[in-house]
Amino acid sequence: MESSEQPRWGSVPGAAAEWGETLSTVRRWAAQGRIPARKIGRNWQVDLNALDQAREPEARWLTEQDRRLAREVAAALLPLADWQREKLSLLLNPGRGRRGAA
């Protein structure tokens, strides 16, 4: 995946902490080529600017108007079970991972 910005290199643990992902997820994305990675000595670094794009590949085409409409529809579909609300929240807020989602 290519970013329009200059790479901002960071460690895999630092990237995982910054974005609330697991180490294995960041490593997997690097191995799959979803984010640029390089090896410096014994340590791997990833492009922190590319992480945002790697985390939300399916949601980039949504406009803010689409998201607003989806929230309005979701509000009209009450009552929802807790698991349904969580799934819907993840769909409407794809940048927020499972951990730390309010």
Phi and psi in radians as a Rosetta constraint file:
Dihedral C 1 N 2 CA 2 C 2 CIRCULARHARMONIC -1.975 0.35
Dihedral N 2 CA 2 C 2 N 3 CIRCULARHARMONIC 2.370 0.35
Dihedral C 2 N 3 CA 3 C 3 CIRCULARHARMONIC -1.808 0.35
Dihedral N 3 CA 3 C 3 N 4 CIRCULARHARMONIC 2.578 0.35
Dihedral C 3 N 4 CA 4 C 4 CIRCULARHARMONIC -1.369 0.35
Dihedral N 4 CA 4 C 4 N 5 CIRCULARHARMONIC -0.290 0.35
Dihedral C 4 N 5 CA 5 C 5 CIRCULARHARMONIC -1.567 0.35
Dihedral N 5 CA 5 C 5 N 6 CIRCULARHARMONIC 2.847 0.35
Dihedral C 5 N 6 CA 6 C 6 CIRCULARHARMONIC -1.159 0.35
Dihedral N 6 CA 6 C 6 N 7 CIRCULARHARMONIC 2.509 0.35
Dihedral C 6 N 7 CA 7 C 7 CIRCULARHARMONIC -1.058 0.35
Dihedral N 7 CA 7 C 7 N 8 CIRCULARHARMONIC 2.483 0.35
Dihedral C 7 N 8 CA 8 C 8 CIRCULARHARMONIC -2.081 0.35
Dihedral N 8 CA 8 C 8 N 9 CIRCULARHARMONIC 1.681 0.35
Dihedral C 8 N 9 CA 9 C 9 CIRCULARHARMONIC -1.362 0.35
Dihedral N 9 CA 9 C 9 N 10 CIRCULARHARMONIC 2.431 0.35
Dihedral C 9 N 10 CA 10 C 10 CIRCULARHARMONIC -2.599 0.35
Dihedral N 10 CA 10 C 10 N 11 CIRCULARHARMONIC 2.827 0.35
Dihedral C 10 N 11 CA 11 C 11 CIRCULARHARMONIC -1.200 0.35
Dihedral N 11 CA 11 C 11 N 12 CIRCULARHARMONIC 2.739 0.35
Dihedral C 11 N 12 CA 12 C 12 CIRCULARHARMONIC -1.068 0.35
Dihedral N 12 CA 12 C 12 N 13 CIRCULARHARMONIC -0.818 0.35
Dihedral C 12 N 13 CA 13 C 13 CIRCULARHARMONIC -1.087 0.35
Dihedral N 13 CA 13 C 13 N 14 CIRCULARHARMONIC -0.667 0.35
Dihedral C 13 N 14 CA 14 C 14 CIRCULARHARMONIC -1.128 0.35
Dihedral N 14 CA 14 C 14 N 15 CIRCULARHARMONIC -0.721 0.35
Dihedral C 14 N 15 CA 15 C 15 CIRCULARHARMONIC -1.129 0.35
Dihedral N 15 CA 15 C 15 N 16 CIRCULARHARMONIC -0.755 0.35
Dihedral C 15 N 16 CA 16 C 16 CIRCULARHARMONIC -1.070 0.35
Dihedral N 16 CA 16 C 16 N 17 CIRCULARHARMONIC -0.753 0.35
Dihedral C 16 N 17 CA 17 C 17 CIRCULARHARMONIC -1.171 0.35
Dihedral N 17 CA 17 C 17 N 18 CIRCULARHARMONIC -0.741 0.35
Dihedral C 17 N 18 CA 18 C 18 CIRCULARHARMONIC -1.103 0.35
Dihedral N 18 CA 18 C 18 N 19 CIRCULARHARMONIC -0.659 0.35
Dihedral C 18 N 19 CA 19 C 19 CIRCULARHARMONIC -1.803 0.35
Dihedral N 19 CA 19 C 19 N 20 CIRCULARHARMONIC 0.015 0.35
Dihedral C 19 N 20 CA 20 C 20 CIRCULARHARMONIC 1.212 0.35
Dihedral N 20 CA 20 C 20 N 21 CIRCULARHARMONIC 0.507 0.35
Dihedral C 20 N 21 CA 21 C 21 CIRCULARHARMONIC -1.880 0.35
Dihedral N 21 CA 21 C 21 N 22 CIRCULARHARMONIC 2.912 0.35
Dihedral C 21 N 22 CA 22 C 22 CIRCULARHARMONIC -1.467 0.35
Dihedral N 22 CA 22 C 22 N 23 CIRCULARHARMONIC 2.775 0.35
Dihedral C 22 N 23 CA 23 C 23 CIRCULARHARMONIC -1.020 0.35
Dihedral N 23 CA 23 C 23 N 24 CIRCULARHARMONIC -0.749 0.35
Dihedral C 23 N 24 CA 24 C 24 CIRCULARHARMONIC -1.127 0.35
Dihedral N 24 CA 24 C 24 N 25 CIRCULARHARMONIC -0.589 0.35
Dihedral C 24 N 25 CA 25 C 25 CIRCULARHARMONIC -1.147 0.35
Dihedral N 25 CA 25 C 25 N 26 CIRCULARHARMONIC -0.825 0.35
Dihedral C 25 N 26 CA 26 C 26 CIRCULARHARMONIC -1.098 0.35
Dihedral N 26 CA 26 C 26 N 27 CIRCULARHARMONIC -0.737 0.35
Dihedral C 26 N 27 CA 27 C 27 CIRCULARHARMONIC -1.110 0.35
Dihedral N 27 CA 27 C 27 N 28 CIRCULARHARMONIC -0.729 0.35
Dihedral C 27 N 28 CA 28 C 28 CIRCULARHARMONIC -1.101 0.35
Dihedral N 28 CA 28 C 28 N 29 CIRCULARHARMONIC -0.781 0.35
Dihedral C 28 N 29 CA 29 C 29 CIRCULARHARMONIC -1.072 0.35
Dihedral N 29 CA 29 C 29 N 30 CIRCULARHARMONIC -0.666 0.35
Dihedral C 29 N 30 CA 30 C 30 CIRCULARHARMONIC -1.151 0.35
Dihedral N 30 CA 30 C 30 N 31 CIRCULARHARMONIC -0.768 0.35
Dihedral C 30 N 31 CA 31 C 31 CIRCULARHARMONIC -1.128 0.35
Dihedral N 31 CA 31 C 31 N 32 CIRCULARHARMONIC -0.596 0.35
Dihedral C 31 N 32 CA 32 C 32 CIRCULARHARMONIC -1.372 0.35
Dihedral N 32 CA 32 C 32 N 33 CIRCULARHARMONIC -0.196 0.35
Dihedral C 32 N 33 CA 33 C 33 CIRCULARHARMONIC 1.486 0.35
Dihedral N 33 CA 33 C 33 N 34 CIRCULARHARMONIC 0.167 0.35
Dihedral C 33 N 34 CA 34 C 34 CIRCULARHARMONIC -1.232 0.35
Dihedral N 34 CA 34 C 34 N 35 CIRCULARHARMONIC -0.492 0.35
Dihedral C 34 N 35 CA 35 C 35 CIRCULARHARMONIC -2.318 0.35
Dihedral N 35 CA 35 C 35 N 36 CIRCULARHARMONIC 2.481 0.35
Dihedral C 35 N 36 CA 36 C 36 CIRCULARHARMONIC -1.142 0.35
Dihedral N 36 CA 36 C 36 N 37 CIRCULARHARMONIC 2.491 0.35
Dihedral C 36 N 37 CA 37 C 37 CIRCULARHARMONIC -2.470 0.35
Dihedral N 37 CA 37 C 37 N 38 CIRCULARHARMONIC 2.686 0.35
Dihedral C 37 N 38 CA 38 C 38 CIRCULARHARMONIC -2.551 0.35
Dihedral N 38 CA 38 C 38 N 39 CIRCULARHARMONIC 2.706 0.35
Dihedral C 38 N 39 CA 39 C 39 CIRCULARHARMONIC -1.855 0.35
Dihedral N 39 CA 39 C 39 N 40 CIRCULARHARMONIC 2.184 0.35
Dihedral C 39 N 40 CA 40 C 40 CIRCULARHARMONIC -2.057 0.35
Dihedral N 40 CA 40 C 40 N 41 CIRCULARHARMONIC 1.877 0.35
Dihedral C 40 N 41 CA 41 C 41 CIRCULARHARMONIC 1.138 0.35
Dihedral N 41 CA 41 C 41 N 42 CIRCULARHARMONIC -2.131 0.35
Dihedral C 41 N 42 CA 42 C 42 CIRCULARHARMONIC -1.714 0.35
Dihedral N 42 CA 42 C 42 N 43 CIRCULARHARMONIC -0.015 0.35
Dihedral C 42 N 43 CA 43 C 43 CIRCULARHARMONIC -1.922 0.35
Dihedral N 43 CA 43 C 43 N 44 CIRCULARHARMONIC 2.557 0.35
Dihedral C 43 N 44 CA 44 C 44 CIRCULARHARMONIC -1.710 0.35
Dihedral N 44 CA 44 C 44 N 45 CIRCULARHARMONIC 2.503 0.35
Dihedral C 44 N 45 CA 45 C 45 CIRCULARHARMONIC -2.161 0.35
Dihedral N 45 CA 45 C 45 N 46 CIRCULARHARMONIC 2.623 0.35
Dihedral C 45 N 46 CA 46 C 46 CIRCULARHARMONIC -2.202 0.35
Dihedral N 46 CA 46 C 46 N 47 CIRCULARHARMONIC 2.750 0.35
Dihedral C 46 N 47 CA 47 C 47 CIRCULARHARMONIC -1.388 0.35
Dihedral N 47 CA 47 C 47 N 48 CIRCULARHARMONIC 1.924 0.35
Dihedral C 47 N 48 CA 48 C 48 CIRCULARHARMONIC -1.156 0.35
Dihedral N 48 CA 48 C 48 N 49 CIRCULARHARMONIC -0.520 0.35
Dihedral C 48 N 49 CA 49 C 49 CIRCULARHARMONIC -1.171 0.35
Dihedral N 49 CA 49 C 49 N 50 CIRCULARHARMONIC -0.503 0.35
Dihedral C 49 N 50 CA 50 C 50 CIRCULARHARMONIC -1.436 0.35
Dihedral N 50 CA 50 C 50 N 51 CIRCULARHARMONIC -0.241 0.35
Dihedral C 50 N 51 CA 51 C 51 CIRCULARHARMONIC -1.087 0.35
Dihedral N 51 CA 51 C 51 N 52 CIRCULARHARMONIC -0.687 0.35
Dihedral C 51 N 52 CA 52 C 52 CIRCULARHARMONIC -1.043 0.35
Dihedral N 52 CA 52 C 52 N 53 CIRCULARHARMONIC -0.756 0.35
Dihedral C 52 N 53 CA 53 C 53 CIRCULARHARMONIC -1.173 0.35
Dihedral N 53 CA 53 C 53 N 54 CIRCULARHARMONIC -0.649 0.35
Dihedral C 53 N 54 CA 54 C 54 CIRCULARHARMONIC -1.195 0.35
Dihedral N 54 CA 54 C 54 N 55 CIRCULARHARMONIC -0.541 0.35
Dihedral C 54 N 55 CA 55 C 55 CIRCULARHARMONIC -1.348 0.35
Dihedral N 55 CA 55 C 55 N 56 CIRCULARHARMONIC -0.468 0.35
Dihedral C 55 N 56 CA 56 C 56 CIRCULARHARMONIC -2.216 0.35
Dihedral N 56 CA 56 C 56 N 57 CIRCULARHARMONIC 0.842 0.35
Dihedral C 56 N 57 CA 57 C 57 CIRCULARHARMONIC -1.117 0.35
Dihedral N 57 CA 57 C 57 N 58 CIRCULARHARMONIC -0.558 0.35
Dihedral C 57 N 58 CA 58 C 58 CIRCULARHARMONIC -1.483 0.35
Dihedral N 58 CA 58 C 58 N 59 CIRCULARHARMONIC -0.242 0.35
Dihedral C 58 N 59 CA 59 C 59 CIRCULARHARMONIC -1.819 0.35
Dihedral N 59 CA 59 C 59 N 60 CIRCULARHARMONIC -0.040 0.35
Dihedral C 59 N 60 CA 60 C 60 CIRCULARHARMONIC -1.118 0.35
Dihedral N 60 CA 60 C 60 N 61 CIRCULARHARMONIC -0.471 0.35
Dihedral C 60 N 61 CA 61 C 61 CIRCULARHARMONIC -1.419 0.35
Dihedral N 61 CA 61 C 61 N 62 CIRCULARHARMONIC -0.213 0.35
Dihedral C 61 N 62 CA 62 C 62 CIRCULARHARMONIC -1.286 0.35
Dihedral N 62 CA 62 C 62 N 63 CIRCULARHARMONIC 2.341 0.35
Dihedral C 62 N 63 CA 63 C 63 CIRCULARHARMONIC -1.599 0.35
Dihedral N 63 CA 63 C 63 N 64 CIRCULARHARMONIC 2.929 0.35
Dihedral C 63 N 64 CA 64 C 64 CIRCULARHARMONIC -1.098 0.35
Dihedral N 64 CA 64 C 64 N 65 CIRCULARHARMONIC -0.609 0.35
Dihedral C 64 N 65 CA 65 C 65 CIRCULARHARMONIC -1.106 0.35
Dihedral N 65 CA 65 C 65 N 66 CIRCULARHARMONIC -0.704 0.35
Dihedral C 65 N 66 CA 66 C 66 CIRCULARHARMONIC -1.060 0.35
Dihedral N 66 CA 66 C 66 N 67 CIRCULARHARMONIC -0.776 0.35
Dihedral C 66 N 67 CA 67 C 67 CIRCULARHARMONIC -1.143 0.35
Dihedral N 67 CA 67 C 67 N 68 CIRCULARHARMONIC -0.704 0.35
Dihedral C 67 N 68 CA 68 C 68 CIRCULARHARMONIC -1.093 0.35
Dihedral N 68 CA 68 C 68 N 69 CIRCULARHARMONIC -0.775 0.35
Dihedral C 68 N 69 CA 69 C 69 CIRCULARHARMONIC -1.092 0.35
Dihedral N 69 CA 69 C 69 N 70 CIRCULARHARMONIC -0.722 0.35
Dihedral C 69 N 70 CA 70 C 70 CIRCULARHARMONIC -1.093 0.35
Dihedral N 70 CA 70 C 70 N 71 CIRCULARHARMONIC -0.684 0.35
Dihedral C 70 N 71 CA 71 C 71 CIRCULARHARMONIC -1.147 0.35
Dihedral N 71 CA 71 C 71 N 72 CIRCULARHARMONIC -0.680 0.35
Dihedral C 71 N 72 CA 72 C 72 CIRCULARHARMONIC -1.123 0.35
Dihedral N 72 CA 72 C 72 N 73 CIRCULARHARMONIC -0.752 0.35
Dihedral C 72 N 73 CA 73 C 73 CIRCULARHARMONIC -1.114 0.35
Dihedral N 73 CA 73 C 73 N 74 CIRCULARHARMONIC -0.760 0.35
Dihedral C 73 N 74 CA 74 C 74 CIRCULARHARMONIC -1.070 0.35
Dihedral N 74 CA 74 C 74 N 75 CIRCULARHARMONIC -0.688 0.35
Dihedral C 74 N 75 CA 75 C 75 CIRCULARHARMONIC -1.136 0.35
Dihedral N 75 CA 75 C 75 N 76 CIRCULARHARMONIC -0.526 0.35
Dihedral C 75 N 76 CA 76 C 76 CIRCULARHARMONIC -1.406 0.35
Dihedral N 76 CA 76 C 76 N 77 CIRCULARHARMONIC -0.192 0.35
Dihedral C 76 N 77 CA 77 C 77 CIRCULARHARMONIC -1.690 0.35
Dihedral N 77 CA 77 C 77 N 78 CIRCULARHARMONIC 0.388 0.35
Dihedral C 77 N 78 CA 78 C 78 CIRCULARHARMONIC -1.315 0.35
Dihedral N 78 CA 78 C 78 N 79 CIRCULARHARMONIC 2.698 0.35
Dihedral C 78 N 79 CA 79 C 79 CIRCULARHARMONIC -1.501 0.35
Dihedral N 79 CA 79 C 79 N 80 CIRCULARHARMONIC 2.571 0.35
Dihedral C 79 N 80 CA 80 C 80 CIRCULARHARMONIC -2.031 0.35
Dihedral N 80 CA 80 C 80 N 81 CIRCULARHARMONIC 2.628 0.35
Dihedral C 80 N 81 CA 81 C 81 CIRCULARHARMONIC -1.246 0.35
Dihedral N 81 CA 81 C 81 N 82 CIRCULARHARMONIC 2.781 0.35
Dihedral C 81 N 82 CA 82 C 82 CIRCULARHARMONIC -0.964 0.35
Dihedral N 82 CA 82 C 82 N 83 CIRCULARHARMONIC -0.763 0.35
Dihedral C 82 N 83 CA 83 C 83 CIRCULARHARMONIC -1.154 0.35
Dihedral N 83 CA 83 C 83 N 84 CIRCULARHARMONIC -0.571 0.35
Dihedral C 83 N 84 CA 84 C 84 CIRCULARHARMONIC -1.220 0.35
Dihedral N 84 CA 84 C 84 N 85 CIRCULARHARMONIC -0.720 0.35
Dihedral C 84 N 85 CA 85 C 85 CIRCULARHARMONIC -1.089 0.35
Dihedral N 85 CA 85 C 85 N 86 CIRCULARHARMONIC -0.703 0.35
Dihedral C 85 N 86 CA 86 C 86 CIRCULARHARMONIC -1.122 0.35
Dihedral N 86 CA 86 C 86 N 87 CIRCULARHARMONIC -0.794 0.35
Dihedral C 86 N 87 CA 87 C 87 CIRCULARHARMONIC -1.085 0.35
Dihedral N 87 CA 87 C 87 N 88 CIRCULARHARMONIC -0.764 0.35
Dihedral C 87 N 88 CA 88 C 88 CIRCULARHARMONIC -1.109 0.35
Dihedral N 88 CA 88 C 88 N 89 CIRCULARHARMONIC -0.698 0.35
Dihedral C 88 N 89 CA 89 C 89 CIRCULARHARMONIC -1.072 0.35
Dihedral N 89 CA 89 C 89 N 90 CIRCULARHARMONIC -0.723 0.35
Dihedral C 89 N 90 CA 90 C 90 CIRCULARHARMONIC -1.156 0.35
Dihedral N 90 CA 90 C 90 N 91 CIRCULARHARMONIC -0.608 0.35
Dihedral C 90 N 91 CA 91 C 91 CIRCULARHARMONIC -1.236 0.35
Dihedral N 91 CA 91 C 91 N 92 CIRCULARHARMONIC -0.686 0.35
Dihedral C 91 N 92 CA 92 C 92 CIRCULARHARMONIC -1.395 0.35
Dihedral N 92 CA 92 C 92 N 93 CIRCULARHARMONIC -0.388 0.35
Dihedral C 92 N 93 CA 93 C 93 CIRCULARHARMONIC -2.243 0.35
Dihedral N 93 CA 93 C 93 N 94 CIRCULARHARMONIC 1.185 0.35
Dihedral C 93 N 94 CA 94 C 94 CIRCULARHARMONIC -1.128 0.35
Dihedral N 94 CA 94 C 94 N 95 CIRCULARHARMONIC -0.351 0.35
Dihedral C 94 N 95 CA 95 C 95 CIRCULARHARMONIC -1.317 0.35
Dihedral N 95 CA 95 C 95 N 96 CIRCULARHARMONIC -0.221 0.35
Dihedral C 95 N 96 CA 96 C 96 CIRCULARHARMONIC -1.694 0.35
Dihedral N 96 CA 96 C 96 N 97 CIRCULARHARMONIC 2.164 0.35
Dihedral C 96 N 97 CA 97 C 97 CIRCULARHARMONIC -1.328 0.35
Dihedral N 97 CA 97 C 97 N 98 CIRCULARHARMONIC 3.110 0.35
Dihedral C 97 N 98 CA 98 C 98 CIRCULARHARMONIC -1.088 0.35
Dihedral N 98 CA 98 C 98 N 99 CIRCULARHARMONIC -0.730 0.35
Dihedral C 98 N 99 CA 99 C 99 CIRCULARHARMONIC -1.378 0.35
Dihedral N 99 CA 99 C 99 N 100 CIRCULARHARMONIC 2.373 0.35
Dihedral C 99 N 100 CA 100 C 100 CIRCULARHARMONIC 1.472 0.35
Dihedral N 100 CA 100 C 100 N 101 CIRCULARHARMONIC -0.021 0.35
Dihedral C 100 N 101 CA 101 C 101 CIRCULARHARMONIC -1.297 0.35
Dihedral N 101 CA 101 C 101 N 102 CIRCULARHARMONIC 2.348 0.35
